[in-house]
Amino acid sequence: MAVLVDTLHVPPGERFECWHEAASKIFFPLQVERSQREPFFGRVLGHRLGPVQAFRVSGDPNTCIRTPRGIGQGDPEELQLHLVRKGTCRVSQQDRASELVPGDLTTQDSSRPYTIDIDEPFELIVFNFPKYLLGPHADRISARTAMRIAGDSGLAARVGPFLTGLLDGLDEGSIAESD
């Protein structure tokens, strides 16, 4: 397990700025806005499974915005799969928007502007997949980003626990990372 950022190890007045900088380095250039004024908490644990990256992201309310300027500064050409573990969030990309609750899944495309707005303490599991791995499926997935995949039935009800178990195994070391 790699702790990529933990703001509890930063002086309170510097925590949000640390979070903002770390998010843009860990993922890709993002604009991050805070929803509260008190000291901020944010933590990211990260793992690598070959070309796929897996993250456990937790923190206080904030809004992450992928802007055209950020895309111009750097685009890894990835599709992200998000699983909400705690809290609720609103996601939007292109003309699509959804509200997500624990157990729900959604996708985001790093090559297009998007917003993730979280109003309460949260935990997300995020998998970053390079688009080249997905081949012709990448375009189909990109056309459906920011859409809620309900976690209480169907495929998401099976995939969510699998992804959680995979990340738990990576966190505790019972599943090995690979380069």
Sequence and secondary structure as in RCSB ss.txt:
>XXXX:A:sequence
MAVLVDTLHVPPGERFECWHEAASKIFFPLQVERSQREPFFGRVLGHRLGPVQAFRVSGDPNTCIRTPRGIGQGD
PEELQLHLVRKGTCRVSQQDRASELVPGDLTTQDSSRPYTIDIDEPFELIVFNFPKYLLGPHADRISARTAMRIA
GDSGLAARVGPFLTGLLDGLDEGSIAESD
>XXXX:A:secstr
 EEEEEGGGS GGGHHHHHHHHHHHHTS  EEEES SS   EEEEEEEETTEEEEEEEESSEEEEE HHHHHH  
  EEEEEEEEES EEEEETTEEEEE TT EEEEETTS EEEEE S EEEEEEEEEHHHHTTHHHHHHTTTT  B 
TTSHHHHHHHHHHHHHHHHHHHTSS  B 
